[in-house]
């Protein structure tokens, strides 16, 4: 899933808290010191205004000359400011003013702290409310991202949204695949049961041909069950791979040869481009199964374009990890962009594909995705520039 655009602009939770706490402390110190200075300045102005003109002039001269040790200067201070100016004590009015300022500053700081912590609490509240909805089965819930929240919380909210999107996908796949599974199992089973019942009722002759048709219908049923078992193993991480060295050109040529009659009958033009300087270490049979699935998919749903291209090249991922990039493209009708993420779900078919259903179980691309994922790779689909569907796979290069 896509990460939030806010992440690159966020600071960590530790820095977020430290920055705000230090800012509040500095602001409190500056405000209290400023108010104390203002109080003393106003008091000094008041005292000087009530001095006789001659005393005020003499006092200002002492200050201008910084002659603070002059006995006359100290006498003026004692007379007009009081002896506590030199000898402060606990009963001084300055302490009373300071206490009043602290009593005013503390509630103000609490209000400011609550206001500055609002993004933190709001993001927590959003995640908690969304989690409550998810617990009630509302998997389409997404938590809102708070712009001024710290980086860890934005990451948590973004990961939560990715998780709920995945849960929504699983829930939708389970709901849709349950109905599709019932149809896929019921159709061949009903056909086999109907034919057997017909033979019992003497509607069909009890011969080898009729029994052969029943066997084929049961084989179709068994094929669906085997595919589901395969996907269950892959999802549980129990799919075993037999890795052997091989070259892609040999494997692709082999699979295209297998399907050559069907491809020629459908008028397909096939193109391959393979750049491989070293062998690939992977499960050859499983990857061959992937190519077979993609070729069958093109035969079933892209016969209008009559074009199939397979490209293999060596490349690197963003982390500079070497990998194989395999691209299989056709020129069929393709699918809508919003349906591309659903392409590898079990039993999923695009609407136009259903009208041309050729008897598959709808599990082929899911199996291909499971095989690629088990190899540590990735598979995704996109629309071709000239139409059609493009399947792109990446596999880690191991030697």
C-alpha positions as CSV (number, residue, x, y, z in Angstrom):
1,X,0.0,0.0,0.0
2,X,1.1,3.6,-0.6
3,X,2.7,5.5,2.3
4,X,1.3,8.8,3.5
5,X,2.6,12.0,1.8
6,X,3.0,13.5,5.3
7,X,5.8,11.0,6.4
8,X,8.6,12.9,4.7
9,X,7.7,16.1,6.6
10,X,7.3,14.5,10.1
11,X,9.6,14.4,13.1
12,X,9.9,11.5,15.4
13,X,7.6,11.2,18.5
14,X,10.6,11.8,20.8
15,X,11.6,14.9,19.0
16,X,8.0,16.0,18.7
17,X,7.5,15.8,22.5
18,X,10.9,17.3,23.4
19,X,10.4,20.2,21.0
20,X,7.1,21.1,22.5
21,X,8.1,20.6,26.1
22,X,11.3,22.7,25.8
23,X,9.4,25.4,23.8
24,X,6.8,25.6,26.6
25,X,9.4,25.8,29.3
26,X,11.4,28.5,27.5
27,X,8.2,30.4,26.9
28,X,7.2,30.2,30.5
29,X,10.6,31.4,31.7
30,X,10.6,34.3,29.2
31,X,7.1,35.3,30.1
32,X,7.7,35.3,33.9
33,X,11.0,37.1,33.5
34,X,9.5,39.6,31.2
35,X,6.6,40.3,33.6
36,X,9.0,40.6,36.5
37,X,11.1,43.1,34.5
38,X,7.9,45.0,33.5
39,X,6.7,45.1,37.1
40,X,10.1,46.5,38.3
41,X,10.2,49.0,35.4
42,X,6.7,50.3,36.2
43,X,7.6,50.5,39.9
44,X,10.8,52.4,39.2
45,X,9.1,54.9,36.9
46,X,6.4,55.4,39.6
47,X,9.1,56.0,42.3
48,X,11.1,58.4,40.1
49,X,8.0,60.4,39.2
50,X,7.3,61.0,43.0
51,X,10.9,62.1,43.7
52,X,11.6,65.9,44.0
53,X,13.1,67.3,40.9
54,X,16.6,67.8,42.4
55,X,16.7,64.3,43.9
56,X,15.5,62.8,40.6
57,X,18.2,64.7,38.7
58,X,20.9,63.6,41.2
59,X,19.6,60.0,41.1
60,X,19.7,59.9,37.3
61,X,23.3,61.2,37.2
62,X,24.4,58.4,39.6
63,X,22.8,55.9,37.2
64,X,24.3,57.5,34.1
65,X,27.8,57.5,35.7
66,X,27.2,54.0,37.1
67,X,28.3,55.3,40.5
68,X,26.3,52.7,42.4
69,X,28.7,52.7,45.4
70,X,28.3,56.3,46.2
71,X,26.8,56.7,49.8
72,X,24.4,59.4,48.5
73,X,23.0,57.0,45.8
74,X,22.5,54.3,48.5
75,X,20.8,56.8,50.7
76,X,18.3,57.7,47.9
77,X,17.6,54.0,47.3
78,X,17.0,53.4,51.1
79,X,14.7,56.4,51.3
80,X,12.5,55.8,48.2
81,X,12.9,52.1,47.4
82,X,13.3,50.8,51.0
83,X,16.0,48.6,52.5
84,X,14.5,45.4,51.0
85,X,15.8,46.6,47.7
86,X,19.3,45.5,49.0
87,X,18.3,42.8,51.3
88,X,15.4,40.8,49.7
89,X,13.5,38.4,52.0
90,X,10.6,36.0,51.9
91,X,8.1,38.8,52.8
92,X,9.2,40.9,49.8
93,X,6.5,42.0,47.4
94,X,8.6,40.6,44.6
95,X,7.9,37.1,45.9
96,X,4.2,37.9,46.1
97,X,4.3,39.1,42.5
98,X,6.2,36.0,41.4
99,X,3.7,33.7,43.1
100,X,0.8,35.5,41.4
101,X,2.6,35.2,38.0
102,X,3.2,31.4,38.6
103,X,-0.5,30.9,39.5
104,X,-1.4,32.7,36.2
105,X,1.2,30.9,34.1
106,X,0.5,27.4,35.3
107,X,-3.1,27.3,34.0
108,X,-2.0,29.1,30.9
109,X,0.7,26.4,30.3
110,X,-1.8,23.6,30.9
111,X,-4.1,25.1,28.3
112,X,-1.3,25.6,25.8
113,X,0.0,22.1,26.4
114,X,-3.4,20.6,25.8
115,X,-3.7,22.7,22.6
116,X,-0.3,21.7,21.3
117,X,-0.9,18.0,22.2
118,X,-4.2,18.1,20.2
119,X,-2.7,16.5,17.1
120,X,-1.3,13.7,19.2
121,X,-4.6,12.9,21.0
122,X,-6.6,13.4,17.8
123,X,-4.5,10.9,15.9
124,X,-4.8,8.4,18.8
125,X,-8.6,9.0,18.9
126,X,-8.9,8.5,15.1
127,X,-7.0,5.2,15.3
128,X,-9.0,4.0,18.3
129,X,-12.4,4.8,16.7
130,X,-11.3,3.1,13.5
131,X,-10.1,0.0,15.4
132,X,-13.5,-0.1,17.1
133,X,-15.2,-0.1,13.7
134,X,-12.9,-2.8,12.4
135,X,-13.7,-4.9,15.4
136,X,-17.3,-4.7,14.4
137,X,-16.5,-6.0,11.0
138,X,-16.4,-2.7,9.1
139,X,-13.3,-3.4,7.1
140,X,-13.8,-0.5,4.8
141,X,-12.9,1.8,7.7
142,X,-10.0,4.1,7.2
143,X,-8.4,6.3,9.9
144,X,-7.9,10.0,9.1
145,X,-4.4,11.2,9.0
146,X,-3.7,14.3,11.2
147,X,-1.3,16.6,9.4
148,X,0.6,17.9,12.5
149,X,0.9,14.5,14.3
150,X,4.4,13.0,14.9
151,X,5.9,10.7,12.4
152,X,5.4,7.5,14.4
153,X,1.7,8.1,14.7
154,X,1.3,9.0,11.0
155,X,3.2,5.8,10.2
156,X,0.9,3.8,12.5
157,X,-2.2,5.3,11.0
158,X,-0.9,4.6,7.5
159,X,-0.1,1.0,8.3
160,X,-3.5,0.7,10.0
161,X,-5.1,1.8,6.7
162,X,-3.1,-0.6,4.7
163,X,-4.1,-3.4,7.1
164,X,-7.8,-2.6,6.9
165,X,-7.5,-2.4,3.1
166,X,-6.0,-5.9,3.1
167,X,-8.7,-7.1,5.5
168,X,-11.3,-5.6,3.2
169,X,-9.8,-7.4,0.3
170,X,-9.7,-10.7,2.1
171,X,-13.3,-10.3,3.2
172,X,-14.5,-9.4,-0.3
173,X,-12.5,-12.3,-1.7
174,X,-13.9,-14.7,0.8
175,X,-17.5,-13.5,0.2
176,X,-17.2,-13.6,-3.6
177,X,-15.1,-16.8,-3.7
178,X,-17.6,-18.7,-1.5
179,X,-20.4,-18.2,-4.1
180,X,-17.9,-18.9,-7.0
181,X,-16.6,-22.0,-5.2
182,X,-20.1,-23.3,-4.7
183,X,-20.8,-22.8,-8.5
184,X,-17.5,-24.4,-9.6
185,X,-18.1,-27.4,-7.4
186,X,-21.8,-27.7,-8.0
187,X,-21.7,-27.6,-11.8
188,X,-19.5,-30.7,-12.5
189,X,-21.0,-32.5,-9.6
190,X,-24.6,-32.0,-10.7
191,X,-23.6,-32.9,-14.2
192,X,-22.0,-36.2,-13.1
193,X,-24.9,-37.0,-10.7
194,X,-27.5,-36.2,-13.5
195,X,-25.7,-38.5,-15.9
196,X,-25.4,-41.3,-13.4
197,X,-29.1,-40.9,-12.5
198,X,-29.9,-40.9,-16.2
199,X,-28.1,-44.2,-16.6
200,X,-30.0,-45.7,-13.6
201,X,-33.3,-44.5,-15.1
202,X,-32.3,-45.9,-18.5
203,X,-32.3,-42.4,-20.1
204,X,-28.6,-42.9,-21.1
205,X,-27.1,-46.2,-22.1
206,X,-24.8,-47.8,-19.5
207,X,-21.7,-47.9,-21.6
208,X,-18.1,-46.8,-21.6
209,X,-18.8,-43.5,-23.3
210,X,-21.2,-42.4,-20.6
211,X,-18.9,-43.4,-17.8
212,X,-16.0,-41.6,-19.6
213,X,-18.1,-38.4,-19.5
214,X,-18.8,-38.9,-15.8
215,X,-15.1,-39.4,-15.2
216,X,-14.2,-36.1,-17.0
217,X,-16.8,-34.2,-15.0
218,X,-15.3,-35.6,-11.8
219,X,-11.8,-34.8,-13.0
220,X,-12.9,-31.2,-13.5
221,X,-14.2,-31.2,-9.9
222,X,-10.9,-32.8,-8.6
223,X,-8.9,-30.1,-10.5
224,X,-10.7,-27.3,-8.7
225,X,-10.1,-29.0,-5.4
226,X,-6.4,-29.5,-6.1
227,X,-6.0,-25.8,-7.1
228,X,-7.7,-24.8,-3.8
229,X,-5.4,-27.1,-1.9
230,X,-2.4,-25.6,-3.7
231,X,-3.5,-22.0,-2.8
232,X,-4.1,-23.1,0.8
233,X,-0.5,-24.5,1.1
234,X,0.9,-21.3,-0.5
235,X,-1.0,-19.0,1.9
236,X,0.1,-21.1,4.9
237,X,3.7,-20.9,3.7
238,X,4.0,-24.6,3.3
239,X,4.5,-24.7,-0.5
240,X,7.7,-26.7,-1.1
241,X,10.0,-25.5,-3.9
242,X,12.5,-27.7,-5.7
243,X,15.2,-25.2,-6.9
244,X,17.3,-26.2,-9.8
245,X,19.4,-24.1,-12.2
246,X,17.9,-23.5,-15.7
247,X,17.7,-21.0,-18.5
248,X,14.5,-19.0,-19.3
249,X,14.9,-19.4,-23.1
250,X,14.7,-23.2,-22.7
251,X,11.7,-23.1,-20.4
252,X,9.7,-20.5,-22.4
253,X,10.4,-22.4,-25.7
254,X,9.2,-25.6,-24.1
255,X,5.9,-24.1,-22.9
256,X,5.2,-22.3,-26.2
257,X,5.8,-25.6,-28.0
258,X,3.2,-27.3,-25.8
259,X,0.6,-24.7,-26.8
260,X,1.8,-24.3,-30.4
261,X,-1.4,-26.0,-31.9
262,X,-3.8,-23.8,-29.9
263,X,-1.8,-20.6,-30.6
264,X,-1.6,-21.3,-34.3
265,X,-5.3,-22.2,-34.4
266,X,-6.2,-18.9,-32.7
267,X,-3.8,-17.0,-35.1
268,X,-1.4,-15.8,-32.4
269,X,1.9,-14.2,-33.2
270,X,4.4,-14.9,-30.4
271,X,7.5,-12.8,-29.7
272,X,10.2,-13.5,-27.1
273,X,13.1,-11.4,-26.0
274,X,15.4,-12.9,-23.3
275,X,18.5,-11.3,-21.8
276,X,20.1,-13.8,-19.5
277,X,23.8,-14.0,-18.9
278,X,23.6,-16.6,-16.1
279,X,21.2,-19.4,-15.1
280,X,18.2,-18.9,-12.8
281,X,18.0,-20.8,-9.6
282,X,14.4,-21.5,-8.9
283,X,11.7,-24.2,-9.1
284,X,11.6,-24.8,-12.9
285,X,8.3,-26.7,-12.9
286,X,6.5,-24.2,-10.8
287,X,7.7,-21.3,-13.0
288,X,6.8,-23.3,-16.0
289,X,3.3,-23.6,-14.5
290,X,3.2,-19.8,-14.3
291,X,4.0,-19.4,-18.0
292,X,1.4,-22.1,-18.9
293,X,-1.2,-20.2,-16.9
294,X,-0.4,-16.9,-18.6
295,X,-0.4,-18.5,-22.1
296,X,-3.8,-20.1,-21.3
297,X,-5.1,-16.8,-20.1
298,X,-4.1,-15.1,-23.3
299,X,-5.7,-17.9,-25.4
300,X,-8.9,-17.5,-23.4
301,X,-9.3,-13.8,-23.1
302,X,-7.0,-12.1,-25.6
303,X,-7.6,-14.1,-28.8
304,X,-9.0,-10.9,-30.4
305,X,-5.5,-9.3,-30.4
306,X,-3.8,-12.5,-31.6
307,X,-0.5,-11.3,-30.0
308,X,1.6,-12.6,-27.2
309,X,5.0,-11.3,-26.1
310,X,7.3,-12.6,-23.4
311,X,10.3,-10.5,-22.2
312,X,12.9,-11.5,-19.7
313,X,15.8,-9.3,-18.6
314,X,18.2,-8.8,-15.7
315,X,17.6,-5.7,-13.6
316,X,17.9,-4.3,-10.1
317,X,15.3,-3.2,-7.6
318,X,15.4,0.1,-5.8
319,X,17.4,-1.5,-3.0
320,X,20.0,-2.5,-5.7
321,X,19.0,-6.1,-5.3
322,X,19.5,-8.0,-8.5
323,X,16.4,-9.6,-10.0
324,X,14.8,-11.0,-13.1
325,X,12.0,-9.0,-14.6
326,X,9.5,-11.1,-16.7
327,X,6.9,-9.3,-18.8
328,X,4.0,-11.1,-20.5
329,X,1.8,-8.9,-22.7
330,X,-1.0,-9.3,-25.1
331,X,-3.3,-7.1,-27.2
332,X,-6.6,-8.3,-26.0
333,X,-9.4,-6.0,-24.6
334,X,-7.6,-5.7,-21.2
335,X,-9.5,-4.8,-18.1
336,X,-10.4,-1.5,-16.4
337,X,-7.7,0.2,-14.2
338,X,-9.8,-0.1,-11.0
339,X,-10.0,-3.9,-11.6
340,X,-6.2,-4.4,-11.9
341,X,-5.7,-5.0,-8.1
342,X,-8.4,-7.7,-8.2
343,X,-6.9,-9.6,-11.0
344,X,-5.1,-12.1,-8.8
345,X,-8.0,-12.8,-6.4
346,X,-9.4,-16.2,-6.3
347,X,-12.3,-16.8,-8.8
348,X,-12.2,-13.2,-9.9
349,X,-13.1,-12.5,-13.5
350,X,-13.7,-9.2,-15.4
351,X,-17.2,-8.8,-16.7
352,X,-16.2,-9.0,-20.3
353,X,-14.3,-12.2,-19.5
354,X,-17.3,-13.9,-18.1
355,X,-19.0,-13.7,-21.3
356,X,-16.2,-15.6,-23.0
357,X,-15.6,-18.1,-20.2
358,X,-13.8,-21.1,-21.5
359,X,-14.2,-23.5,-18.7
360,X,-11.4,-22.5,-16.3
361,X,-11.9,-22.4,-12.6
362,X,-10.8,-18.7,-12.2
363,X,-7.9,-19.7,-10.0
364,X,-5.1,-19.6,-12.6
365,X,-3.7,-16.1,-11.9
366,X,-4.1,-16.7,-8.1
367,X,-1.9,-19.7,-8.5
368,X,0.6,-17.8,-10.6
369,X,0.7,-15.1,-7.9
370,X,1.2,-17.7,-5.2
371,X,4.1,-19.3,-7.0
372,X,5.9,-16.0,-7.7
373,X,5.3,-14.8,-4.1
374,X,6.7,-18.0,-2.6
375,X,9.9,-17.5,-4.7
376,X,10.2,-14.1,-2.9
377,X,9.1,-12.2,-6.0
378,X,6.2,-9.9,-6.9
379,X,3.6,-9.9,-9.6
380,X,1.3,-7.1,-10.8
381,X,-0.7,-6.1,-13.8
382,X,-1.1,-2.9,-15.8
383,X,-2.8,-1.8,-19.0
384,X,-0.6,-1.9,-22.1
385,X,0.2,1.3,-23.9
386,X,-1.4,-0.1,-27.1
387,X,-4.2,-1.8,-25.2
388,X,-4.3,-5.3,-23.8
389,X,-2.9,-6.6,-20.5
390,X,0.6,-6.6,-19.2
391,X,1.7,-9.0,-16.5
392,X,5.0,-8.0,-14.8
393,X,6.9,-10.3,-12.5
394,X,10.1,-9.9,-10.6
395,X,12.1,-12.7,-9.1
396,X,15.3,-12.4,-7.0
397,X,18.4,-13.5,-8.9
398,X,20.1,-16.3,-7.0
399,X,23.2,-18.1,-8.1
